[in-house]
Amino acid sequence: MYRGKTVAVVIPAYNEEGLVGAVIDSIPAYVDRVYVVDDCSTDSTWKEINDRVEGVDEQRLTAKTDGGRLTSRVVPIRHETNQGVGAAIKTGYQRALTDGMDVTAVINGDGQMDPDILDRFIEPIVEGNAEYTKGNRLRSSELRSEMSTWRFTGNAILTFLTKISSGYWKMTDPQNGYTAISLEALEAIDLDSLYDRYGFLNDLLVSLNAHGYRVADIPMKAVYGDEESGIRYSSFVPGLSLLLFQDFLWRLKYKYFVTDFHPLVLFYVLGTLGTLLGVGYGIWGVVVDSSLIAGGLALLIVLFSTTLVLFAMVFDMQHNEHLEYKVSF
């Protein structure tokens, strides 16, 4: 337990042979449950997980007596088919819900996340300042020093798109998988509806915002070893961009139309339609009609419409400002 709260850690793993065992060993002693989810690896990851569990000494393996029987601290789970990292995390989350864990963290099985700083992720939740915390490797050049230019560029693009989609405008590094979530938030969100693969983290942020939960960024250093990233940004960014656009529309509908009303929805709609109309009219005026007057009018329509969109973004920022808690370390 951590300050009177039960803590679980989900370790999603796919082909992490030679890495996942050390991650299991490094989980702090105050963690009550460790759900290691093998997403149908094709190497010896599953064997390594079970070997580690069997090799753990009795004091660490047995967390406590539960209902008159000894309960394993480390729980190995294996998917029969490969479902994606999001699905692996969801499987761990479901077990944490069943066990009623107050705080559930996620530490990937690739050894890139330092378990020694897990308390930084748990503390804002235990203190009642946030319901979800996530790592941030982009706060300073020192923290992201080991991140390649290609990774940083892809992450920066997705950060901007996720800000718009999720409503967490001060959040950065949405692809960071080092996270923690409260039991309250975990019970409220619809896990089954969330994306199963690498877009899971972005999808989850949108859902958290729609339900009004507070998020905190936790500064951490980017660490990379010899492992190969499963993300291919050339295909991942376009695919996730479509998901984020769909999430953006859903959030506007759910948060500003279904559960409440805010005029920023009208600003977004009118601004978008006006921009499309202005661009179309400008193309017609210049190409078909060859009229400078039509081109000038089209430019005015586009400028006015984009101003409406910017106003909508400002309103969205103001409406969600209280949902972002800033930590300092």
Backbone bond lengths (Angstrom), bond angles and torsions (degrees), N, CA, C in turn:
res aa  C-N    CA-C-N  psi(-1)  N-CA   C-N-CA  omega(-1)  CA-C   N-CA-C  phi
1 M - - - 1.467 - - 1.525 110.50 -
2 Y 1.329 114.58 154.91 1.455 120.35 178.00 1.523 107.51 -124.08
3 R 1.305 116.07 110.02 1.463 122.61 -179.25 1.534 111.52 49.50
4 G 1.311 115.74 46.79 1.455 121.77 176.18 1.509 115.62 81.82
5 K 1.327 117.96 2.67 1.467 122.25 -179.70 1.537 109.83 -112.23
6 T 1.330 116.27 136.02 1.458 119.86 175.88 1.523 109.62 -74.39
7 V 1.325 115.75 140.48 1.462 121.83 -174.96 1.531 109.82 -127.93
8 A 1.318 115.06 134.25 1.467 121.09 174.78 1.525 109.03 -121.74
9 V 1.328 115.81 154.20 1.462 121.91 174.43 1.523 108.21 -127.49
10 V 1.330 115.68 128.28 1.463 121.87 173.44 1.524 107.93 -98.02
11 I 1.337 116.45 128.25 1.462 121.13 176.92 1.523 108.34 -116.22
12 P 1.345 118.39 96.70 1.467 120.02 174.61 1.525 109.65 -76.24
13 A 1.322 116.61 136.76 1.463 119.26 -176.71 1.522 110.37 -141.84
14 Y 1.325 115.40 134.39 1.456 121.32 172.94 1.521 108.32 -142.02
15 N 1.324 116.16 114.46 1.461 122.54 -177.91 1.533 111.70 52.87
16 E 1.325 115.16 53.42 1.464 121.30 179.63 1.528 111.47 -111.20
17 E 1.318 116.25 34.48 1.460 120.84 177.42 1.529 110.13 -57.62
18 G 1.321 115.55 133.16 1.451 120.85 -179.15 1.515 114.03 87.00
19 L 1.324 117.58 -5.58 1.463 122.09 -178.64 1.524 112.80 -122.66
20 V 1.329 116.87 -44.03 1.457 121.05 -171.26 1.524 112.60 -64.49
21 G 1.329 117.49 -33.52 1.456 120.18 -179.90 1.519 112.04 -61.47
22 A 1.324 116.53 -43.58 1.464 121.07 179.03 1.525 110.97 -66.01
23 V 1.336 116.57 -34.53 1.467 119.72 178.03 1.529 110.03 -64.69
24 I 1.316 117.10 -44.42 1.466 121.08 178.48 1.529 110.47 -58.82
25 D 1.331 116.03 -44.30 1.463 120.70 -178.76 1.527 112.54 -64.24
26 S 1.337 116.63 -27.29 1.465 120.35 -172.18 1.528 114.24 -89.92
27 I 1.332 117.67 -4.46 1.466 119.82 -179.18 1.523 109.85 -64.68
28 P 1.337 118.91 130.32 1.473 121.87 -177.03 1.524 113.13 -57.21
29 A 1.324 115.25 152.10 1.465 121.88 -174.96 1.525 112.77 -66.05
30 Y 1.347 118.30 -23.91 1.465 119.21 -177.67 1.539 112.92 -76.19
31 V 1.323 117.29 -6.48 1.463 120.82 178.10 1.525 109.39 -76.46
32 D 1.335 116.71 127.69 1.462 121.65 -175.20 1.522 113.47 -82.15
33 R 1.333 117.43 -36.74 1.459 121.44 -179.03 1.529 109.47 -135.59
34 V 1.333 115.65 142.92 1.456 121.96 175.34 1.526 106.83 -127.30
35 Y 1.332 116.57 110.16 1.466 121.53 179.48 1.530 108.09 -98.32
36 V 1.324 116.66 106.87 1.459 121.50 -179.48 1.526 107.89 -97.87
37 V 1.332 116.80 111.63 1.463 121.88 -173.35 1.520 109.96 -108.00
38 D 1.330 115.88 109.52 1.457 121.54 176.84 1.526 108.58 -88.78
39 D 1.328 115.68 116.49 1.464 120.66 -176.65 1.531 111.17 -85.88
40 C 1.338 114.61 57.10 1.476 122.07 178.23 1.537 111.60 56.71
41 S 1.328 115.61 56.52 1.459 120.68 179.38 1.532 110.91 -64.25
42 T 1.324 115.40 152.89 1.464 120.83 179.39 1.528 111.58 -100.19
43 D 1.341 117.38 -3.48 1.462 120.55 176.65 1.531 109.30 -105.44
44 S 1.314 118.00 -150.83 1.470 121.68 -176.34 1.526 112.92 -96.73
45 T 1.311 116.48 24.21 1.469 119.83 -179.38 1.523 111.98 -58.14
46 W 1.328 117.61 -46.26 1.467 121.10 -177.52 1.529 110.97 -62.99
47 K 1.319 117.54 -40.72 1.462 121.18 177.82 1.519 110.25 -64.80
48 E 1.332 116.66 -41.98 1.464 120.28 179.95 1.524 111.02 -63.14
49 I 1.329 116.10 -39.66 1.465 120.13 178.29 1.523 110.13 -60.86
50 N 1.320 116.81 -49.78 1.463 120.47 -177.35 1.524 112.01 -68.55
51 D 1.314 117.33 -36.64 1.461 120.15 176.22 1.520 110.67 -61.98
52 R 1.340 116.17 -39.99 1.460 120.19 -179.75 1.531 110.21 -66.85
53 V 1.332 116.35 -42.67 1.462 120.31 -179.68 1.520 110.41 -62.66
54 E 1.321 116.90 -44.62 1.463 121.18 -179.25 1.524 111.50 -68.30
55 G 1.334 115.92 -29.39 1.452 119.45 -177.27 1.515 114.63 -86.05
56 V 1.312 117.31 -11.39 1.456 120.62 -179.96 1.525 109.35 -67.36
57 D 1.330 116.73 139.94 1.459 118.84 -179.02 1.520 110.78 -66.79
58 E 1.319 117.10 159.66 1.464 122.79 -171.81 1.524 112.65 -60.19
59 Q 1.317 116.68 -34.07 1.464 119.12 -178.10 1.525 111.58 -66.71
60 R 1.348 117.79 -39.06 1.455 120.63 -179.89 1.517 111.44 -80.75
61 L 1.342 117.16 -34.85 1.460 120.56 -178.08 1.517 111.64 -66.70
62 T 1.346 116.16 -38.30 1.457 120.82 -176.94 1.516 109.83 -98.55
63 A 1.312 115.43 111.81 1.457 119.60 -176.21 1.512 111.60 -78.74
64 K 1.324 118.03 -45.57 1.466 121.20 -175.00 1.518 108.94 -171.28
65 T 1.301 114.91 170.25 1.453 120.14 174.38 1.514 108.59 -89.25
66 D 1.319 117.54 124.73 1.461 122.08 -175.73 1.528 108.88 -124.48
67 G 1.340 116.57 108.39 1.456 120.48 179.31 1.522 112.55 65.96
68 G 1.339 116.27 31.92 1.449 119.61 177.08 1.517 114.53 87.38
69 R 1.343 117.52 3.45 1.458 118.74 179.72 1.529 109.53 -132.88
70 L 1.303 116.03 154.41 1.456 120.62 179.21 1.524 110.36 -76.36
71 T 1.317 117.12 136.31 1.457 122.33 -176.53 1.521 110.41 -115.09
72 S 1.331 116.99 130.08 1.457 120.22 179.37 1.512 111.25 -65.03
73 R 1.311 115.56 137.09 1.459 120.86 175.81 1.523 109.92 -76.32
74 V 1.334 117.04 -41.09 1.454 121.94 180.00 1.528 109.18 -100.11
75 V 1.341 115.91 122.18 1.466 121.50 -175.81 1.525 109.56 -115.35
76 P 1.335 118.88 106.33 1.468 120.90 177.51 1.527 111.10 -80.89
77 I 1.341 116.46 133.85 1.470 122.53 179.97 1.523 107.42 -133.06
78 R 1.322 116.56 138.02 1.468 118.95 -179.26 1.523 111.16 -129.28
79 H 1.329 116.56 130.36 1.456 121.62 172.63 1.525 109.25 -78.53
80 E 1.305 116.12 138.43 1.460 120.41 178.68 1.526 112.07 -75.03
81 T 1.330 116.49 -24.17 1.463 122.12 175.12 1.518 108.76 -132.20
82 N 1.329 116.67 153.78 1.456 120.25 178.17 1.524 109.43 -72.03
83 Q 1.335 116.58 123.50 1.465 121.26 -174.82 1.513 113.46 -118.46
84 G 1.315 118.14 -13.82 1.453 120.32 -179.18 1.516 111.86 111.41
85 V 1.348 115.13 156.55 1.460 119.82 -176.33 1.522 111.87 -63.44
86 G 1.338 116.91 -35.11 1.461 119.47 178.12 1.510 111.62 -63.27
87 A 1.321 116.94 -41.48 1.459 121.35 178.61 1.521 111.07 -64.81
88 A 1.350 116.67 -37.61 1.463 119.91 178.32 1.527 110.80 -64.42
89 I 1.322 116.38 -41.74 1.470 119.99 178.15 1.525 110.01 -65.37
90 K 1.321 116.95 -41.23 1.464 120.40 179.31 1.523 111.31 -61.68
91 T 1.333 116.98 -38.77 1.464 120.51 177.16 1.529 110.41 -60.53
92 G 1.333 116.13 -44.57 1.460 120.05 176.82 1.515 112.26 -64.14
93 Y 1.331 116.46 -41.86 1.466 120.78 177.64 1.530 111.62 -59.62
94 Q 1.319 116.43 -41.46 1.459 120.10 -179.86 1.523 110.99 -62.38
95 R 1.328 117.21 -40.25 1.466 120.09 177.44 1.523 110.93 -66.57
96 A 1.333 116.45 -37.81 1.463 120.11 178.33 1.530 110.74 -65.07
97 L 1.329 115.92 -38.46 1.470 119.72 175.88 1.515 110.71 -63.21
98 T 1.310 116.93 -44.27 1.466 121.14 179.37 1.525 111.08 -60.42
99 D 1.332 116.13 -39.38 1.464 120.61 -179.19 1.524 112.85 -85.25
100 G 1.331 117.40 -4.84 1.465 121.01 177.00 1.517 114.24 67.28
101 M 1.338 117.53 37.81 1.464 121.25 179.72 1.530 110.92 -69.70
102 D 1.321 117.09 131.45 1.469 121.07 -177.86 1.526 112.30 -67.84
103 V 1.324 116.54 -37.85 1.465 121.71 179.27 1.531 108.00 -135.58
104 T 1.325 116.37 132.92 1.467 120.70 178.61 1.520 109.36 -124.39
105 A 1.323 116.00 119.85 1.465 122.00 179.42 1.524 109.96 -102.14
106 V 1.328 116.03 163.34 1.460 122.37 174.94 1.520 108.18 -125.65
107 I 1.336 115.68 124.24 1.464 122.41 175.18 1.520 106.79 -128.50
108 N 1.317 117.64 115.95 1.461 121.16 -175.93 1.530 111.80 -64.09
109 G 1.327 114.55 156.11 1.455 120.30 -176.86 1.506 114.81 -83.76
110 D 1.354 117.74 10.71 1.473 120.20 -176.33 1.524 114.12 -95.53
111 G 1.328 117.08 1.60 1.456 120.13 176.73 1.509 115.34 77.99
112 Q 1.338 118.58 11.29 1.468 121.38 -178.70 1.531 112.82 -87.56
113 M 1.329 117.55 -7.27 1.461 121.26 -175.15 1.524 110.13 -115.75
114 D 1.303 116.72 131.11 1.457 122.72 -175.11 1.536 110.67 -85.13
115 P 1.327 118.90 109.19 1.465 120.82 179.86 1.528 113.14 -64.64
116 D 1.336 117.26 -18.14 1.463 119.80 -179.53 1.519 112.93 -67.34
117 I 1.344 117.41 -17.66 1.465 119.56 178.65 1.532 111.22 -103.75
118 L 1.323 117.43 13.84 1.462 120.78 -179.77 1.520 111.78 -56.77
119 D 1.323 117.68 -35.05 1.469 120.39 -178.79 1.528 111.68 -61.17
120 R 1.338 117.77 -28.38 1.470 120.32 178.38 1.533 111.00 -64.57
121 F 1.332 116.07 -32.14 1.462 120.90 179.76 1.526 111.29 -79.67
122 I 1.305 116.54 -32.62 1.461 120.87 -177.16 1.526 111.94 -79.50
123 E 1.332 116.75 -36.51 1.462 122.02 -172.10 1.535 113.98 -55.06
124 P 1.346 120.58 -49.90 1.478 118.81 -179.48 1.532 113.04 -60.58
125 I 1.324 116.80 -29.89 1.470 120.39 179.34 1.514 110.09 -75.00
126 V 1.319 116.77 -45.73 1.467 121.09 178.50 1.523 110.91 -62.55
127 E 1.336 116.11 -37.12 1.466 121.14 179.61 1.526 112.54 -73.86
128 G 1.343 117.41 -12.97 1.455 120.85 179.80 1.515 113.78 83.35
129 N 1.349 117.26 18.69 1.465 120.88 -179.33 1.527 113.18 -93.61
130 A 1.327 117.39 -16.32 1.459 121.72 -179.50 1.523 108.84 -156.32
131 E 1.333 114.54 157.46 1.469 120.00 175.54 1.529 111.21 -106.06
132 Y 1.326 116.74 -10.34 1.471 120.54 -178.80 1.515 108.04 -149.57
133 T 1.320 116.21 132.49 1.457 121.04 176.14 1.524 109.09 -125.24
134 K 1.316 115.95 149.12 1.462 121.07 -178.81 1.523 110.05 -145.79
135 G 1.312 115.86 151.78 1.450 120.07 179.29 1.511 112.91 -71.03
136 N 1.312 115.82 155.13 1.469 122.24 178.37 1.525 108.55 -139.59
137 R 1.342 115.22 109.35 1.468 120.96 179.47 1.521 112.31 -95.02
138 L 1.325 117.68 2.16 1.466 120.88 -171.81 1.525 113.71 -108.67
139 R 1.326 117.20 3.56 1.464 118.85 -175.03 1.523 111.84 -64.62
140 S 1.311 117.86 -33.15 1.465 120.18 179.95 1.523 110.09 -143.91
141 S 1.333 115.93 160.91 1.466 120.63 179.33 1.522 110.70 -65.70
142 E 1.327 117.32 -28.93 1.463 120.77 179.02 1.528 111.09 -66.98
143 L 1.327 116.91 -41.74 1.462 120.83 -178.51 1.525 111.38 -67.61
144 R 1.327 117.48 -34.94 1.462 120.53 -176.64 1.526 112.83 -98.42
145 S 1.332 117.26 18.13 1.461 121.61 -173.85 1.529 112.63 -60.27
146 E 1.334 118.18 -30.74 1.464 120.92 -179.30 1.525 112.82 -91.08
147 M 1.325 117.35 1.01 1.463 120.81 -179.52 1.527 109.67 -86.65
148 S 1.327 116.12 128.64 1.457 120.38 -179.07 1.532 110.65 -67.64
149 T 1.322 115.78 160.43 1.467 120.63 178.64 1.524 110.54 -60.67
150 W 1.333 116.32 -38.78 1.463 121.06 -179.94 1.527 111.04 -63.28
151 R 1.343 116.51 -45.68 1.464 120.47 177.77 1.529 110.84 -63.21
152 F 1.350 114.87 -44.43 1.461 118.90 -176.99 1.530 111.02 -63.66
153 T 1.328 117.35 -41.74 1.465 121.02 -179.89 1.524 110.95 -63.39
154 G 1.336 116.20 -47.34 1.464 119.98 178.26 1.512 111.79 -61.53
155 N 1.333 115.89 -41.55 1.462 120.04 -179.77 1.527 111.30 -66.67
156 A 1.329 116.55 -38.68 1.466 120.47 179.96 1.528 111.09 -64.20
157 I 1.328 116.70 -41.06 1.469 120.52 177.94 1.524 110.68 -62.79
158 L 1.329 115.25 -46.75 1.471 119.34 -178.58 1.520 111.73 -69.21
159 T 1.328 117.22 -30.28 1.461 119.99 175.46 1.524 110.41 -61.73
160 F 1.336 116.21 -47.06 1.465 120.48 -179.45 1.528 111.08 -62.20
161 L 1.322 116.88 -45.73 1.465 120.51 -179.31 1.525 111.64 -65.81
162 T 1.333 116.83 -37.33 1.463 120.27 -179.63 1.520 111.13 -71.88
163 K 1.320 118.21 -32.91 1.462 120.84 174.91 1.532 110.05 -56.60
164 I 1.336 115.87 -49.19 1.455 120.95 -178.90 1.527 110.76 -64.55
165 S 1.323 115.94 -45.25 1.463 120.58 -175.42 1.514 112.43 -69.48
166 S 1.343 117.11 -42.11 1.474 120.71 -171.77 1.520 114.09 -88.23
167 G 1.342 117.57 -27.89 1.457 119.41 -175.68 1.517 113.27 89.56
168 Y 1.336 117.72 -1.55 1.471 121.51 174.45 1.527 107.08 -93.47
169 W 1.320 116.23 86.99 1.456 121.48 -168.76 1.528 113.71 -76.51
170 K 1.330 118.31 -18.94 1.467 120.74 179.35 1.524 112.15 -96.99
171 M 1.308 116.70 -6.46 1.459 122.32 -179.61 1.520 111.24 -73.03
172 T 1.336 116.97 142.41 1.461 121.41 172.93 1.526 109.46 -134.49
173 D 1.331 115.86 166.65 1.465 122.94 179.27 1.530 112.42 59.35
174 P 1.339 118.14 54.93 1.470 120.30 -177.67 1.525 113.86 -66.83
175 Q 1.347 118.15 -15.74 1.471 120.44 -179.95 1.524 112.35 -84.13
176 N 1.325 116.71 1.03 1.462 120.28 -179.12 1.524 109.86 -72.75
177 G 1.340 116.38 120.45 1.457 120.91 -175.34 1.506 115.45 -89.36
178 Y 1.330 117.74 -0.65 1.473 120.88 176.85 1.525 107.43 -82.06
179 T 1.318 117.62 106.27 1.461 121.41 -171.91 1.524 111.35 -141.11
180 A 1.320 115.32 168.20 1.466 122.41 170.52 1.518 107.83 -148.23
181 I 1.324 116.80 146.11 1.458 121.39 -177.00 1.522 110.08 -139.19
182 S 1.320 116.91 146.61 1.460 121.36 179.68 1.522 110.80 -80.62
183 L 1.321 115.56 159.09 1.465 120.78 177.72 1.523 110.50 -62.59
184 E 1.327 116.96 -38.23 1.465 120.76 179.95 1.522 111.65 -59.45
185 A 1.335 116.71 -47.23 1.464 120.40 -179.48 1.523 110.82 -67.75
186 L 1.319 116.55 -38.87 1.457 120.88 -178.61 1.525 111.07 -64.38
187 E 1.324 116.45 -35.53 1.457 120.61 178.67 1.526 112.15 -72.30
188 A 1.338 116.79 -28.08 1.465 120.51 -173.37 1.517 113.78 -82.87
189 I 1.329 116.81 -35.49 1.462 119.15 -175.23 1.526 111.18 -79.95
190 D 1.319 115.83 154.85 1.463 122.01 178.53 1.528 108.68 -90.94
191 L 1.323 116.51 93.57 1.457 120.76 -176.18 1.521 112.60 -59.65
192 D 1.332 116.38 -40.73 1.463 120.23 -175.65 1.522 112.80 -61.47
193 S 1.327 117.13 -27.04 1.466 120.56 -176.56 1.530 112.61 -83.54
194 L 1.327 117.24 -11.30 1.457 120.37 -176.08 1.527 111.70 -78.20
195 Y 1.329 114.81 153.40 1.467 122.75 -176.32 1.521 110.50 -63.36
196 D 1.328 117.59 141.28 1.463 121.57 -174.30 1.522 114.53 -86.08
197 R 1.334 118.04 -17.51 1.461 118.44 -172.68 1.537 111.23 -111.61
198 Y 1.315 118.20 -146.99 1.457 119.62 -169.38 1.527 113.60 -65.21
199 G 1.320 118.62 -17.69 1.459 120.27 177.43 1.516 113.86 -79.50
200 F 1.327 117.42 1.97 1.469 121.89 -177.58 1.523 112.44 -55.88
201 L 1.334 116.69 -45.31 1.463 120.12 -176.20 1.526 111.63 -62.69
202 N 1.324 117.05 -41.18 1.466 120.95 178.69 1.517 110.65 -67.75
203 D 1.326 116.07 -42.87 1.455 122.08 178.99 1.527 110.85 -60.75
204 L 1.325 116.17 -41.28 1.458 121.07 179.75 1.527 111.54 -63.81
205 L 1.336 117.07 -40.52 1.467 120.32 179.03 1.528 111.27 -60.59
206 V 1.326 116.71 -41.25 1.468 120.64 178.56 1.523 110.30 -61.80
207 S 1.326 116.42 -44.47 1.464 120.93 -179.99 1.525 111.23 -64.36
208 L 1.322 117.11 -41.25 1.465 121.00 179.10 1.525 111.16 -62.12
209 N 1.326 116.44 -42.40 1.469 119.93 179.39 1.524 111.34 -65.07
210 A 1.330 116.44 -42.52 1.463 120.29 -179.69 1.524 111.60 -60.70
211 H 1.338 116.50 -29.57 1.458 121.16 179.42 1.532 112.58 -92.79
212 G 1.329 116.29 1.28 1.460 120.01 174.43 1.511 115.87 78.32
213 Y 1.338 118.24 30.90 1.459 120.93 -179.11 1.522 111.46 -95.92
214 R 1.331 114.39 146.81 1.466 121.12 -176.38 1.521 110.67 -86.78
215 V 1.341 115.24 142.03 1.460 122.70 -177.16 1.526 109.08 -123.67
216 A 1.326 115.77 143.57 1.465 120.79 176.71 1.517 109.96 -129.98
217 D 1.341 116.81 135.38 1.453 123.01 174.19 1.529 109.39 -87.23
218 I 1.330 116.70 132.30 1.459 121.89 178.93 1.535 108.76 -110.90
219 P 1.337 118.40 113.93 1.474 120.28 -179.50 1.533 111.09 -60.13
220 M 1.321 116.60 135.01 1.460 121.51 177.63 1.522 108.95 -153.11
221 K 1.308 115.86 155.98 1.460 121.08 -177.72 1.521 110.35 -84.34
222 A 1.326 115.93 140.28 1.459 120.57 174.89 1.527 108.68 -74.74
223 V 1.340 115.85 127.30 1.458 121.20 -179.04 1.523 108.95 -128.88
224 Y 1.318 117.01 127.06 1.455 121.38 178.44 1.517 109.19 -132.37
225 G 1.325 116.04 139.24 1.458 121.48 178.28 1.512 110.65 -113.74
226 D 1.331 115.75 -139.78 1.456 120.71 -179.42 1.517 112.82 -88.44
227 E 1.363 116.40 -5.53 1.452 119.38 -177.73 1.534 110.42 -67.10
228 E 1.311 116.56 152.65 1.459 121.92 -179.38 1.524 109.57 -101.65
229 S 1.306 116.59 128.49 1.455 120.00 179.98 1.519 111.11 -67.14
230 G 1.345 115.40 139.76 1.455 120.18 177.82 1.515 112.49 -82.94
231 I 1.330 117.13 -6.28 1.459 121.10 -177.98 1.527 110.04 -88.72
232 R 1.324 116.65 127.96 1.467 122.33 172.61 1.521 106.87 -111.65
233 Y 1.346 116.16 101.06 1.457 120.87 -170.43 1.526 113.03 -61.42
234 S 1.331 117.81 -27.03 1.464 120.45 -178.64 1.529 111.93 -62.62
235 S 1.320 117.29 -31.61 1.474 121.13 177.00 1.520 111.68 -104.88
236 F 1.343 115.48 -27.62 1.460 120.21 -176.25 1.523 112.04 -69.52
237 V 1.336 117.17 -44.26 1.471 120.42 -176.97 1.533 111.93 -61.69
238 P 1.351 119.82 -48.88 1.476 118.96 178.41 1.526 112.82 -61.69
239 G 1.345 116.67 -42.62 1.463 119.85 -179.06 1.510 112.08 -64.91
240 L 1.331 116.64 -43.65 1.460 120.20 179.68 1.526 111.27 -70.05
241 S 1.329 117.04 -31.51 1.472 120.26 177.93 1.526 110.76 -59.92
242 L 1.326 116.73 -40.47 1.465 120.76 177.09 1.527 110.73 -64.69
243 L 1.341 116.59 -43.61 1.466 120.59 177.84 1.525 110.68 -60.08
244 L 1.332 116.85 -43.66 1.460 120.67 -179.15 1.525 111.88 -65.94
245 F 1.321 117.26 -34.69 1.464 120.06 176.59 1.527 110.36 -64.70
246 Q 1.333 116.23 -43.63 1.466 120.25 177.61 1.529 110.39 -64.19
247 D 1.344 116.38 -40.60 1.468 120.75 178.11 1.524 111.12 -63.89
248 F 1.323 116.43 -39.08 1.463 121.52 179.42 1.527 111.10 -60.51
249 L 1.329 116.43 -46.64 1.461 120.51 178.57 1.527 111.16 -63.53
250 W 1.345 115.89 -40.52 1.470 119.64 179.13 1.524 111.29 -64.55
251 R 1.343 117.13 -41.65 1.468 120.12 -179.44 1.521 111.51 -64.53
252 L 1.330 116.86 -42.94 1.463 120.04 177.89 1.522 110.85 -59.32
253 K 1.321 115.78 -45.14 1.465 120.08 -179.58 1.519 111.14 -64.77
254 Y 1.333 117.07 -48.30 1.468 121.29 -174.68 1.530 111.75 -69.89
255 K 1.340 116.08 -45.75 1.463 119.84 -172.15 1.517 113.60 -84.23
256 Y 1.326 117.31 -34.90 1.459 120.17 -172.70 1.527 113.89 -113.03
257 F 1.333 115.83 4.85 1.455 118.91 178.98 1.521 111.98 -131.74
258 V 1.353 116.38 -47.05 1.466 120.46 -175.83 1.519 111.65 -80.91
259 T 1.332 117.44 -56.04 1.461 120.63 -176.51 1.528 113.10 -87.93
260 D 1.322 117.29 -18.94 1.466 121.65 179.31 1.523 107.25 -160.65
261 F 1.346 116.51 179.16 1.466 118.75 177.07 1.515 109.47 -133.86
262 H 1.322 115.00 137.86 1.461 121.06 176.51 1.531 107.31 -142.76
263 P 1.335 118.13 135.85 1.473 120.83 -177.55 1.522 114.33 -65.47
264 L 1.342 118.20 -10.53 1.459 118.74 179.64 1.531 111.77 -59.88
265 V 1.349 116.53 -25.93 1.466 120.01 176.87 1.522 109.90 -60.86
266 L 1.331 116.49 -43.52 1.460 120.93 179.46 1.530 110.97 -65.56
267 F 1.328 116.64 -37.65 1.461 120.43 177.91 1.530 110.36 -62.66
268 Y 1.334 115.77 -43.55 1.467 119.73 178.61 1.527 110.93 -62.77
269 V 1.342 116.54 -46.13 1.472 120.89 -176.82 1.520 110.79 -65.54
270 L 1.331 116.47 -52.31 1.458 120.19 -178.32 1.533 111.67 -64.14
271 G 1.332 115.79 -39.79 1.460 119.49 179.48 1.520 112.52 -64.76
272 T 1.327 116.39 -41.65 1.466 120.16 180.00 1.529 111.10 -67.97
273 L 1.346 115.76 -47.55 1.463 119.62 179.67 1.525 111.20 -62.74
274 G 1.336 116.39 -40.49 1.458 120.31 179.15 1.515 112.20 -64.60
275 T 1.323 116.96 -39.77 1.465 120.64 178.57 1.520 110.97 -63.07
276 L 1.341 115.78 -46.54 1.471 119.85 178.57 1.527 111.19 -62.05
277 L 1.340 116.13 -41.55 1.463 120.77 178.65 1.527 110.84 -64.09
278 G 1.335 116.16 -44.42 1.461 120.06 -179.50 1.515 112.64 -63.42
279 V 1.336 116.56 -42.49 1.464 120.28 178.98 1.532 110.26 -64.38
280 G 1.341 115.75 -44.79 1.465 119.65 179.32 1.517 112.00 -63.16
281 Y 1.324 116.20 -42.58 1.465 119.96 179.68 1.527 110.65 -66.63
282 G 1.328 116.40 -36.86 1.468 120.30 179.15 1.514 111.46 -65.04
283 I 1.318 117.17 -42.27 1.460 120.46 178.25 1.525 110.44 -63.59
284 W 1.331 116.05 -43.01 1.468 119.53 178.46 1.526 111.06 -63.97
285 G 1.357 116.25 -43.36 1.455 120.03 -177.01 1.511 113.30 -64.77
286 V 1.319 117.29 -38.82 1.458 121.13 -176.77 1.531 111.63 -82.91
287 V 1.334 116.55 -44.61 1.463 120.48 -174.44 1.526 112.28 -81.48
288 V 1.332 116.63 -46.93 1.473 120.80 -174.61 1.525 111.41 -87.80
289 D 1.320 116.03 -52.15 1.464 120.44 -173.49 1.533 112.47 -89.37
290 S 1.323 116.61 -16.41 1.477 122.31 -177.76 1.519 111.44 52.18
291 S 1.333 116.67 40.30 1.456 121.68 -176.51 1.528 110.25 -109.37
292 L 1.343 115.29 122.14 1.453 119.85 175.66 1.522 111.28 -69.01
293 I 1.322 116.28 -30.48 1.471 120.57 178.88 1.530 109.48 -64.87
294 A 1.327 115.70 -44.15 1.471 119.51 178.33 1.521 110.73 -63.25
295 G 1.338 116.89 -39.38 1.457 120.68 178.51 1.517 111.73 -64.52
296 G 1.354 115.99 -41.52 1.460 120.10 178.39 1.512 112.07 -65.26
297 L 1.346 116.83 -41.43 1.460 121.05 178.40 1.525 110.58 -64.05
298 A 1.318 115.55 -40.41 1.468 119.91 178.50 1.526 110.80 -62.11
299 L 1.329 116.56 -40.31 1.457 120.80 179.15 1.525 110.81 -62.57
300 L 1.361 116.32 -41.21 1.465 119.91 178.21 1.532 111.13 -63.47
301 I 1.326 116.12 -40.67 1.476 120.13 178.70 1.528 110.58 -62.45
302 V 1.336 115.97 -42.67 1.470 120.39 -179.60 1.529 110.30 -65.52
303 L 1.318 117.02 -44.12 1.467 120.50 -179.87 1.523 111.15 -62.60
304 F 1.315 117.37 -44.30 1.466 121.22 179.34 1.533 110.66 -64.46
305 S 1.326 116.34 -41.75 1.464 120.92 -177.39 1.524 111.68 -68.15
306 T 1.331 116.78 -42.34 1.467 119.08 178.49 1.524 110.99 -66.67
307 T 1.333 116.90 -29.08 1.466 120.62 174.76 1.530 110.28 -64.04
308 L 1.333 116.89 -40.12 1.460 120.53 176.56 1.534 111.20 -61.26
309 V 1.338 116.15 -41.09 1.471 120.48 178.57 1.526 110.25 -63.91
310 L 1.332 116.87 -42.34 1.462 120.34 179.08 1.521 111.12 -64.22
311 F 1.336 117.42 -38.87 1.464 120.77 175.68 1.527 110.43 -61.50
312 A 1.321 116.63 -40.52 1.467 120.91 178.62 1.523 110.47 -61.16
313 M 1.347 116.40 -42.38 1.459 120.09 178.80 1.521 111.34 -63.53
314 V 1.329 116.99 -41.43 1.464 120.89 178.84 1.527 110.59 -62.44
315 F 1.327 116.55 -44.72 1.466 120.24 177.35 1.527 111.01 -59.99
316 D 1.350 116.35 -40.60 1.457 120.99 179.79 1.526 110.58 -64.76
317 M 1.330 116.96 -42.00 1.463 121.01 176.89 1.524 111.44 -59.03
318 Q 1.325 116.31 -47.27 1.459 120.74 -178.52 1.522 111.58 -64.91
319 H 1.317 116.16 -38.75 1.461 120.79 -177.35 1.531 112.05 -68.32
320 N 1.346 116.96 -27.66 1.466 120.90 -174.95 1.525 113.83 -108.74
321 E 1.330 116.70 3.42 1.465 119.95 -175.72 1.520 112.63 -57.63
322 H 1.332 117.50 -36.59 1.465 120.95 -176.95 1.531 112.80 -73.19
323 L 1.333 117.14 -8.20 1.467 120.54 -178.58 1.526 112.88 -91.52
324 E 1.340 117.13 3.76 1.467 120.18 179.26 1.519 109.91 -120.04
325 Y 1.344 114.13 114.60 1.460 120.93 -178.50 1.524 109.49 -99.36
326 K 1.310 117.06 128.08 1.452 121.30 -177.62 1.518 110.19 -96.46
327 V 1.322 115.85 126.48 1.457 121.47 177.29 1.522 108.85 -105.48
328 S 1.325 116.93 157.85 1.458 120.99 177.97 1.516 108.58 -135.63
329 F 1.325 115.21 129.35 1.464 121.50 178.03 1.523 109.40 -128.34
